Amino acid sequence: MSKPTCLAALPLAVFCSVAASQSEFGRWNDPAATVSTSSAPKTPAIKTITNFNQALRCMDELFLAYGKNGIVITSTGIPDETGKVRTGTKEMLITAIAKMTVKSNAFEFIDFHGGGDDLARLFDTKGMNMLKIPDYYIRGSITQMDDNAIRKNSGFGLAASFFDFGLSADMSYDLISMDMSIGDAATRKILPQTSTANTMVIMKQGKSAEAGGKLGKIGFSFNLDFSRSEGLGATTRTLLELGMIETLGKFTQVPYWRCLDADITNPVIREQALETFDTLKESERITFIQRKLGGSMQRYKGPIDGRMNDTLKDAILEYQARSNLVADGRINFDLYASLLDDVQNQLAYVPSTPPAKSSVPSMSAPPAPVPQPVSAAPAQSVFRVNLSSDRGDRPSYKVGDFLNMSLSLSGDGTVYCYYEDTARQVARIFPNQFFGNPTLRSGSTIRLPSGGFKIRFDQAGKERVACVGADRELLIPNALRGARDLTPLPVRSLDEIVNQYRQLNPAAIASYIDVTVTR
């Protein structure tokens, strides 16, 4: 290809500039390049942010603090029963759950994908043996979509022989509602205490102006239109995230309203709590009170059995008096709501020392009840954590064998189990992603490790397993919160873990099994 020539008097920079301009001119004449440039978006992509992003992160912190972990769930999405909303609600739901499980790993979402595409064939190839079966499912729908539920119009006009002017304003409101709840996958029973129903308003408004006139024989006119409409898709996402916060918060029984900048005195939150209270049986209400007063508050030392007793009544009286409630020793909604609010629990907590007795009864408050002597042994000496192996109390295994133990409790309670290998690394083995609930019923027995994983011995030496349980809710030490299955914990030994639990939970009982591994 011959090079273009230029005048000798012209500097080289001028020649290079001309050559570059010719090259650009060639691209400008390319139709494909012109269309690609014109059709490219001029606004950069941004992250999707809703009003509840911070609330979703707050829920993650709550799940972590309350030890919610490994709950396996699924959903087919939130379909639109009105036929007016076309959004990908299942993907929105998955995204909301993901934001609530970053630290806590509270929920694991299982995708039951259908259809004859490549992804379905991949699942068929992997087989059902790798599939986790969900314990619960989320269901719901967009149940209401009212267009122009409220509409307002206003206008103004002015006319003269040489000029006319008009101004109008229009405003309308659409209503969209979403209902949501959680069902038990085994029985397909919908859990009534998890049901939520929320409604949002979509505002549409517009303003327009028109003017016309005449200058001599020349006429002129102009018009302006300013319209604004809130997005239906963004509204649906916000409504879904709000529903997920409430539904999962009710399901896990954590104070979710704290993430919505509300408290138990909020009329809406209080009404929802009343609905839950009404659905509970009498024994369930008593058990709730026993666990709350006997947990971090350390006011109740009796058994967790769903039965009223003198020790529980005394604890209720003392709590009601300290919390400015009617001190009658009865389980009512005011007591339930006060204990349901975690902030109130922290404010009401006082060391469990008996108040000074007075010879003259107070006229403003009922006299303190006289404790009755208890002849039975303390609850913590009766409650037992039974940990055993298939090879006796001091089992011996060989390299290549699998750990095989069983766990049971002498009464209803909660329990956490940990495993220490020959290198003194400690990991949690129960609860886990296959068995996410730390609560066990009296007399029930589970295998350790439980679920879909096993522990195989690969080195000779000494190893240990320890389980810590109580007949009430256990507070999890900060260093152990959010732990994942078989992940080394920041501790030096099993003894350190047990001591941390006992410092937070005076009623905690520990059971050990020492394991010997030989070649």
VENQUI-V828886 format. One record per residue. N is the residue number from 0. RES is the residue in one small letter. SS is DSSP state (alpha for helix, beta for strand, coil for the rest). PSI is psi in degrees with one decimal (* if undefined). Layout:
# VENQUI-V828886
N:RES:SS:PSI
N:RES:SS:PSI
This chain:
# VENQUI-V828886
0:m:coil:130.1
1:s:coil:143.0
2:k:coil:145.3
3:p:coil:149.3
4:t:coil:158.9
5:c:coil:161.3
6:l:coil:141.1
7:a:coil:-27.4
8:a:coil:-16.7
9:l:coil:139.1
10:p:coil:157.7
11:l:alpha:-33.8
12:a:alpha:-36.0
13:v:alpha:-42.2
14:f:alpha:-43.9
15:c:alpha:-37.4
16:s:alpha:-41.7
17:v:alpha:-41.6
18:a:alpha:-42.0
19:a:alpha:-39.8
20:s:alpha:-38.0
21:q:alpha:-38.5
22:s:alpha:-43.7
23:e:alpha:-37.3
24:f:alpha:-33.8
25:g:alpha:-37.9
26:r:alpha:-35.5
27:w:alpha:-30.7
28:n:coil:-3.4
29:d:coil:114.6
30:p:alpha:-40.0
31:a:alpha:-43.0
32:a:alpha:-37.6
33:t:alpha:-43.6
34:v:alpha:-42.1
35:s:alpha:-41.6
36:t:alpha:-39.9
37:s:alpha:-36.5
38:s:alpha:-10.6
39:a:coil:140.7
40:p:coil:139.4
41:k:coil:-17.6
42:t:coil:127.3
43:p:coil:153.5
44:a:coil:147.5
45:i:coil:162.2
46:k:coil:146.4
47:t:coil:118.7
48:i:coil:127.8
49:t:coil:176.3
50:n:coil:-13.5
51:f:coil:12.6
52:n:alpha:-45.1
53:q:alpha:-35.3
54:a:alpha:-35.5
55:l:alpha:-40.1
56:r:alpha:-36.3
57:c:alpha:-40.2
58:m:alpha:-37.5
59:d:alpha:-42.5
60:e:alpha:-38.2
61:l:alpha:-45.8
62:f:alpha:-39.7
63:l:alpha:-44.1
64:a:alpha:-32.4
65:y:coil:7.2
66:g:coil:26.9
67:k:coil:124.0
68:n:coil:137.8
69:g:coil:30.0
70:i:beta:117.6
71:v:beta:122.5
72:i:beta:169.3
73:t:beta:175.1
74:s:beta:150.1
75:t:coil:3.7
76:g:coil:-177.1
77:i:coil:91.2
78:p:beta:161.8
79:d:beta:110.7
80:e:coil:-6.3
81:t:coil:-18.3
82:g:coil:14.4
83:k:coil:-10.7
84:v:coil:122.9
85:r:coil:92.2
86:t:coil:157.3
87:g:coil:75.7
88:t:alpha:-29.7
89:k:alpha:-41.7
90:e:alpha:-37.3
91:m:alpha:-41.5
92:l:alpha:-44.5
93:i:alpha:-41.0
94:t:alpha:-41.3
95:a:alpha:-42.7
96:i:alpha:-40.0
97:a:alpha:-39.3
98:k:alpha:-25.1
99:m:coil:1.0
100:t:coil:19.7
101:v:coil:-48.8
102:k:coil:-38.7
103:s:coil:-26.1
104:n:coil:38.5
105:a:coil:-38.7
106:f:beta:142.5
107:e:beta:118.5
108:f:beta:124.2
109:i:coil:125.7
110:d:coil:110.3
111:f:coil:80.9
112:h:coil:135.7
113:g:coil:175.2
114:g:coil:160.5
115:g:coil:38.4
116:d:coil:-175.6
117:d:alpha:-36.0
118:l:alpha:-40.8
119:a:alpha:-39.4
120:r:alpha:-33.0
121:l:alpha:-44.3
122:f:alpha:-39.2
123:d:alpha:-35.6
124:t:alpha:-39.8
125:k:alpha:-32.6
126:g:coil:165.2
127:m:alpha:-14.4
128:n:alpha:-19.4
129:m:alpha:-5.8
130:l:coil:130.4
131:k:coil:135.7
132:i:coil:120.1
133:p:coil:145.2
134:d:coil:-26.9
135:y:beta:161.5
136:y:beta:150.0
137:i:beta:129.1
138:r:beta:159.4
139:g:beta:-175.8
140:s:beta:163.1
141:i:beta:107.9
142:t:beta:-13.6
143:q:beta:135.5
144:m:beta:99.4
145:d:beta:113.2
146:d:beta:137.8
147:n:beta:47.7
148:a:beta:-34.9
149:i:beta:134.1
150:r:beta:132.5
151:k:beta:135.3
152:n:beta:141.8
153:s:beta:150.3
154:g:beta:162.3
155:f:beta:140.0
156:g:beta:152.4
157:l:beta:132.1
158:a:beta:141.3
159:a:coil:177.7
160:s:coil:-26.8
161:f:coil:-3.0
162:f:beta:142.8
163:d:beta:150.1
164:f:beta:141.1
165:g:beta:144.0
166:l:beta:132.8
167:s:beta:152.1
168:a:beta:139.7
169:d:beta:135.5
170:m:beta:133.5
171:s:beta:156.9
172:y:beta:130.4
173:d:beta:147.2
174:l:beta:132.8
175:i:beta:131.2
176:s:beta:148.3
177:m:beta:130.9
178:d:beta:145.5
179:m:beta:148.8
180:s:beta:174.7
181:i:beta:138.2
182:g:beta:154.5
183:d:beta:121.5
184:a:coil:-29.6
185:a:coil:-41.9
186:t:coil:-11.8
187:r:coil:21.4
188:k:coil:129.6
189:i:beta:129.7
190:l:coil:106.4
191:p:alpha:-28.9
192:q:alpha:-8.6
193:t:alpha:-4.7
194:s:coil:139.3
195:t:beta:154.5
196:a:beta:121.9
197:n:beta:149.2
198:t:beta:138.3
199:m:beta:155.2
200:v:beta:130.4
201:i:beta:122.6
202:m:beta:134.4
203:k:beta:130.4
204:q:beta:150.2
205:g:beta:148.2
206:k:beta:139.7
207:s:beta:152.1
208:a:beta:142.2
209:e:beta:144.4
210:a:beta:148.7
211:g:beta:157.0
212:g:beta:-175.5
213:k:beta:127.7
214:l:beta:102.4
215:g:coil:-121.3
216:k:coil:4.7
217:i:beta:123.8
218:g:beta:153.0
219:f:beta:156.6
220:s:beta:155.2
221:f:beta:158.5
222:n:beta:151.9
223:l:beta:143.4
224:d:beta:123.2
225:f:beta:114.1
226:s:beta:148.3
227:r:beta:132.1
228:s:beta:129.2
229:e:coil:137.3
230:g:coil:134.4
231:l:alpha:-39.3
232:g:alpha:-44.6
233:a:alpha:-37.1
234:t:alpha:-40.7
235:t:alpha:-42.4
236:r:alpha:-44.5
237:t:alpha:-42.5
238:l:alpha:-38.9
239:l:alpha:-43.3
240:e:alpha:-38.8
241:l:alpha:-44.4
242:g:alpha:-38.9
243:m:alpha:-40.2
244:i:alpha:-45.2
245:e:alpha:-46.4
246:t:alpha:-50.4
247:l:alpha:-31.1
248:g:alpha:-42.4
249:k:alpha:-40.4
250:f:alpha:-43.0
251:t:alpha:-7.1
252:q:coil:46.7
253:v:coil:154.9
254:p:coil:72.8
255:y:alpha:-24.5
256:w:alpha:-20.4
257:r:alpha:-29.6
258:c:alpha:-10.5
259:l:alpha:17.9
260:d:coil:42.4
261:a:coil:171.7
262:d:coil:-178.1
263:i:coil:-14.9
264:t:coil:-11.2
265:n:coil:130.3
266:p:alpha:-39.7
267:v:alpha:-46.5
268:i:alpha:-40.0
269:r:alpha:-38.2
270:e:alpha:-40.7
271:q:alpha:-40.8
272:a:alpha:-36.5
273:l:alpha:-39.0
274:e:alpha:-43.2
275:t:alpha:-42.6
276:f:alpha:-40.1
277:d:alpha:-27.0
278:t:alpha:-13.7
279:l:coil:143.0
280:k:coil:164.0
281:e:alpha:-41.8
282:s:alpha:-34.5
283:e:alpha:-36.9
284:r:alpha:-44.2
285:i:alpha:-42.2
286:t:alpha:-41.8
287:f:alpha:-46.6
288:i:alpha:-41.0
289:q:alpha:-43.6
290:r:alpha:-39.5
291:k:alpha:-48.7
292:l:alpha:-23.1
293:g:alpha:1.0
294:g:coil:-117.6
295:s:coil:-23.5
296:m:coil:-24.9
297:q:coil:36.9
298:r:coil:-29.9
299:y:coil:129.0
300:k:coil:4.0
301:g:coil:-173.5
302:p:coil:154.1
303:i:coil:88.2
304:d:coil:4.7
305:g:coil:18.9
306:r:coil:139.8
307:m:coil:138.3
308:n:coil:170.9
309:d:alpha:-38.1
310:t:alpha:-41.9
311:l:alpha:-41.0
312:k:alpha:-40.4
313:d:alpha:-41.3
314:a:alpha:-38.6
315:i:alpha:-44.8
316:l:alpha:-46.0
317:e:alpha:-40.7
318:y:alpha:-43.3
319:q:alpha:-41.8
320:a:alpha:-40.4
321:r:alpha:-25.1
322:s:coil:13.6
323:n:coil:35.6
324:l:coil:167.0
325:v:coil:115.0
326:a:coil:83.4
327:d:coil:-1.0
328:g:coil:11.3
329:r:coil:153.6
330:i:coil:107.8
331:n:coil:-178.4
332:f:alpha:-36.5
333:d:alpha:-40.9
334:l:alpha:-43.6
335:y:alpha:-46.5
336:a:alpha:-38.6
337:s:alpha:-42.2
338:l:alpha:-24.9
339:l:alpha:-30.1
340:d:coil:112.9
341:d:alpha:-34.6
342:v:alpha:-42.0
343:q:alpha:-38.3
344:n:alpha:-42.9
345:q:alpha:-39.0
346:l:alpha:-34.0
347:a:alpha:-10.1
348:y:coil:129.2
349:v:coil:154.6
350:p:coil:142.5
351:s:coil:67.7
352:t:coil:135.9
353:p:coil:141.3
354:p:coil:154.8
355:a:coil:135.5
356:k:coil:142.9
357:s:coil:141.0
358:s:coil:-20.6
359:v:coil:119.1
360:p:coil:142.6
361:s:coil:143.3
362:m:coil:-17.3
363:s:coil:-11.5
364:a:coil:151.3
365:p:coil:151.1
366:p:coil:147.7
367:a:coil:135.2
368:p:coil:145.5
369:v:coil:120.0
370:p:coil:138.8
371:q:coil:142.8
372:p:coil:139.7
373:v:coil:119.0
374:s:coil:-21.8
375:a:coil:161.2
376:a:coil:153.8
377:p:coil:154.1
378:a:alpha:-36.6
379:q:alpha:-18.8
380:s:alpha:-19.3
381:v:alpha:-41.2
382:f:coil:133.6
383:r:coil:145.6
384:v:beta:114.3
385:n:beta:109.0
386:l:beta:123.6
387:s:beta:162.5
388:s:beta:169.4
389:d:coil:-0.6
390:r:coil:30.8
391:g:beta:-173.3
392:d:coil:-30.0
393:r:coil:75.9
394:p:coil:151.0
395:s:beta:127.0
396:y:beta:163.8
397:k:beta:157.1
398:v:coil:129.1
399:g:coil:-18.4
400:d:coil:166.1
401:f:beta:141.8
402:l:coil:132.8
403:n:coil:105.3
404:m:beta:167.5
405:s:beta:150.1
406:l:beta:136.1
407:s:beta:160.9
408:l:beta:149.5
409:s:coil:-12.7
410:g:coil:174.1
411:d:coil:136.5
412:g:beta:-171.3
413:t:beta:151.3
414:v:beta:145.8
415:y:beta:135.5
416:c:beta:143.8
417:y:beta:152.4
418:y:beta:132.6
419:e:beta:122.9
420:d:coil:-174.6
421:t:coil:-23.9
422:a:coil:7.9
423:r:coil:20.6
424:q:coil:138.3
425:v:beta:137.6
426:a:beta:152.1
427:r:beta:135.7
428:i:beta:-11.5
429:f:beta:133.3
430:p:coil:166.4
431:n:coil:-175.7
432:q:coil:-19.5
433:f:coil:-22.2
434:f:coil:85.1
435:g:coil:-4.8
436:n:coil:118.9
437:p:coil:-3.4
438:t:beta:129.8
439:l:beta:144.6
440:r:coil:154.8
441:s:coil:131.8
442:g:coil:-14.2
443:s:coil:145.7
444:t:beta:134.9
445:i:beta:159.2
446:r:beta:146.7
447:l:beta:128.0
448:p:coil:148.8
449:s:coil:156.9
450:g:coil:-145.2
451:g:coil:16.2
452:f:coil:160.2
453:k:coil:158.6
454:i:coil:118.1
455:r:beta:129.8
456:f:coil:128.3
457:d:coil:-4.7
458:q:coil:148.2
459:a:coil:146.5
460:g:beta:-163.6
461:k:beta:132.8
462:e:beta:163.5
463:r:beta:154.8
464:v:beta:136.1
465:a:beta:140.2
466:c:beta:134.0
467:v:beta:124.8
468:g:beta:169.7
469:a:beta:163.1
470:d:coil:21.7
471:r:coil:178.7
472:e:coil:137.6
473:l:coil:132.5
474:l:coil:129.6
475:i:coil:130.1
476:p:coil:148.1
477:n:alpha:-39.7
478:a:alpha:-16.4
479:l:alpha:-2.5
480:r:coil:142.0
481:g:coil:14.1
482:a:coil:141.0
483:r:coil:162.0
484:d:coil:133.4
485:l:coil:32.6
486:t:coil:127.6
487:p:coil:136.3
488:l:coil:154.7
489:p:coil:59.2
490:v:coil:166.3
491:r:coil:-20.8
492:s:coil:171.8
493:l:alpha:-36.1
494:d:alpha:-37.5
495:e:alpha:-40.5
496:i:alpha:-47.8
497:v:alpha:-41.0
498:n:alpha:-38.9
499:q:alpha:-41.9
500:y:alpha:-42.2
501:r:alpha:-31.4
502:q:alpha:-36.3
503:l:alpha:-25.2
504:n:coil:92.3
505:p:coil:-24.1
506:a:coil:1.9
507:a:coil:138.8
508:i:beta:136.9
509:a:beta:146.8
510:s:beta:131.2
511:y:beta:151.8
512:i:beta:121.2
513:d:beta:131.1
514:v:beta:134.7
515:t:beta:128.6
516:v:beta:124.4
517:t:beta:166.9
518:r:coil:*
